[in-house]
Amino acid sequence: MYGLLSRGRSFENRRNLCRTGSGVAHGFLGGIPAIAPTLLTLTACKAKNGITHDERVRRTQELFETLAAGDQTPWKKYFGDDCMYFDEKGRNMNKAALVADISPLPTGYSGTIKVVKPQSHIERNAAIMSYDMDETETVFRQDTTARYHATDTWMRRNGHWQIVAGQVLRYHEDPAHGKVDGTKFSGYVGTYELATGNRLTISVDGKKLCRQRGDQPKALLIPEPTDIFFFAKGRKVASCFGTPITGKWMHQSTGEITRM
């Protein structure tokens, strides 16, 4: 009707139109605007090859909904054969290693992961999506939670969108505070030695239990369950006290410490 495709427009020009969206400014032949066929062409291109933000969120949520059951199908489908994946444990995996890592949770375990706060940046053949993940895991009726942040790079190749790179980081948060009997704090007081000259002093300050290494300032020990304390924010180290037959001891993430 308007002559846009029949008068001088080759197939290559139409393909460029899909890629760039150009043609509206030049779409006047014989004084008749060619806007309508241009819009129809662009719509057809998007419907065939485009991917929306919501669709990427749906696919990503599908990946994590299959983790508990160990279903590898969507992971094989949505990840490129040449992908790079860096998980929250610091592992660098290719597709084969990533898919092999997907296995059912052990008996007594269950959990869910929900994709939240997704953000996207979309180009013609590439899209980057960044999002948080809220994880809830139940281990023998004990509930635990964790939060992660992930960034995935999607690429369109041969008409298909797949993830070619992904990275996951974990948010480190303090655990919930536990309840302990403060009258028992005196049983933890003392000096502990990890190695010769490397000593840690545990003391009571009012109703608080504190730790001090050498000449460093005192740090508050915050209770978790009974006999377990963590210090500083981020919980990179926890101190566990016990009472074996031969006397008191303290175990730290770096190893066992003997009380002097």
N, C-alpha and C positions, 0 to 999 in steps of 0.2 A: 504493500500500500504506500509506504513512505519511500521505498527504494533504497533504504540504508544498506541491506545485504545484497541486493541484486545489481547495484550499480557501482562496481569497482571495489567491493569488499571481498577479499579472499578468505579462505578458511584460516589462514595464519593471522589475518587481522582480527577475526572473531576470537581466536584463542588469546591474542594479546588483550582484547577487550575484557575477557574473563579475568586476566591477571591484573590489569591496571585500572579497569573501570573507565577508561578513556572512551571518547567517541561522542559524548553528549555535546561538547563544544563544537564539534565538526559535523553534527548531525543535521544540517540544513541543506537539503537538495531541492532546488526549485522553490525555495522559500517555505518548504514544509518541514517542521521540526521532526526529528527522529527520536524523540525522547522515549516514547512508549516501547518500541522494540528494544531499545538499549536497556531499559529497566527490566524487561522480560528476560533478556540475555543474562544480565547480572544475577537475577534471581535464580535462574537455572544453574548458573555456575556455582553459586553458594550452596544450593540444595544438593548438588552432586558431590562436591569436594570439600565444602567448608565444615568446620567443627565449631560449635558454640562453647561458651564458658560453661553453661549448664551441662552440656553433654560430657565435657571432660571431668566435671565434678562427679557426674553419675558413674562414669567408667572408673574413676579413682576409688569411689566408695565401693564399687563392685569388687575391686581388688582386695580390699581389706575385709569385706564381708565373707570372703572365702578362706581367710587365713585359718580360722579355728578348725575348719573341716579339712584343711590341707589340700584344697582344690587348686590345682596348678593351671587350670584351663584359661582363666582370664590373664594370668601372668604371661603365658605363652602367646596369647593373642595381642595384648596391648604393649608389649615390650619388643623393641627391634632386636634382630639377631646380633647386632653389633653394639648393643647398649652398654653403658657403664653405670654401675650402681654402687653407691657408698652408703652403708647403713649406719645406724646409731652406735654400733659396736666398733666402728672404724674399719670395717671390712670393705675391700674393693672387689666387687664381683662382676663377672660378665653374665650374660643371660643364662648360660648353662648352670652356673653356680647359684644364681638367684632363684631359678626355678627349683633346683634340687633342694634349696633351703626351705621350701614351702612344704610343711608336713603337718599332720593333725596334732592337736594338743594332747598331752598325755591324759590318761584316765584321772579324773578328779579335777581337771582344769577346764575352765571355760572363759570366754571373754569376748569383748566387742571393741571395735575401733570406729570412731565417727569422725568424718572429715568436717572441719569447721574453719571459718574465716578464710575461705579460698579467695585468691586474687589471680588475675590473668593479664598477660600481655600477649597480643596476637598479631602476627605478621602474616604474609601470604602463605608461606609454607612452614612456618614455625610458630610455636606457642609455648609460653612459659607459664606454669601454674605453681603458685606458692600457697601453702595451707598449713594449718595446725591439725593435729590428730589427738583426740581424747580417747585414751584407752582405759577400759575397765576389765580387770582380770580377777577371776575367782579361783582360788587354789584351796581345795578341800574346805569349802564354805568360808574361807577368809578372803575378803574383798581387798584388792589393791588397785591403785590408779597411777597413771603416768601420762605425761603430755610430751608430744613431739612436734617438730616443725620440719616440713619437707618441701623440696623444690624439684619439680619435674620439667624436663624439656621435651616437648612433643614435636615431631616433624612429619610432614606429609610427603610420602614417597610412593610413587605408583598408585596414587589415589587413596592411600591408606594412612591414617594418623597413628603413630606409635611413639612410645617413650624411648628416647635415645640416651638420656642421662637423668639420673636421679640422685638426690642426696637427702639423708635424714639426720636430724640432730635432736637430742633429747633435752628437754627443759629439766634442769636439776632443781628440785624443790625440797624444802625441809619436810621431814615426815611429821605426822601428827604427834603431838605431845602425849606422853603416857602419864599414868598416875603411879607414884611410888610412895612408900612410907618414909618420910623424911627422918624419922627416928633411927633409921638404919644407915644413914649416911656415914656415921662414925665408923662403920665397918669397912668403908672403902678408903678411909684416910690412910695415907702412908706415902712412901717413896718407892717408885717402881723403876726398874732398870732394864732397858732394851738391850743395851750393850755397854761395855765398860765406858763410864763417863757420860753415857746418854741416859739421863734420869728424868722422870716425870713425877711431879708431886701432886697428890690429890688432897684437897683440904675442904673444910666446911666453912662457909661464910654466911652466918646467920642461918637461914633456911635453904641455902643454895649450896650445891656441890660444884667445886671448881677444880681446874687442872692448870698446872704451870710447868713449862719445860725450861729448865735452866733459869736464866735471868729474864725471860720473856714475861710479858704481862699475864695475869691470870685470865682464863677463859671459862665462861660458864658452861657447865655440862647440863644438857637438856635431856630429860628422861624420855625414853621410848617405852618399851615393855620393861618389866622388872629386870634389873641388872644390866640394861643396855642404855647407853647415853651417846649422844652425838654433840659435836661442838662446831662452832662457826656455821655460817650459812652455806648451803650447797651440799651438805652431808657427804663429803668426800672421805671422811674417816669416822668410824664409830668405835667406842670403847666398851668392851663387854667384861664384866666382873664375874668371878665365880669363886667357889669355895671347895676346892678339892681336899682330899684327906690331909695332905701335908701342909696346908696353909692357903692363904688367899693369893689369887693371881688376877691378872688383867690381860685380856686378849684384844689387840688392836688390829686394824686391817693390814698393818705391816708385819704382824707376827705376834707371838706370845711374849709377854713381858712378866718377869718374875718380881715379886714384891721383896724388898730388902728388909 
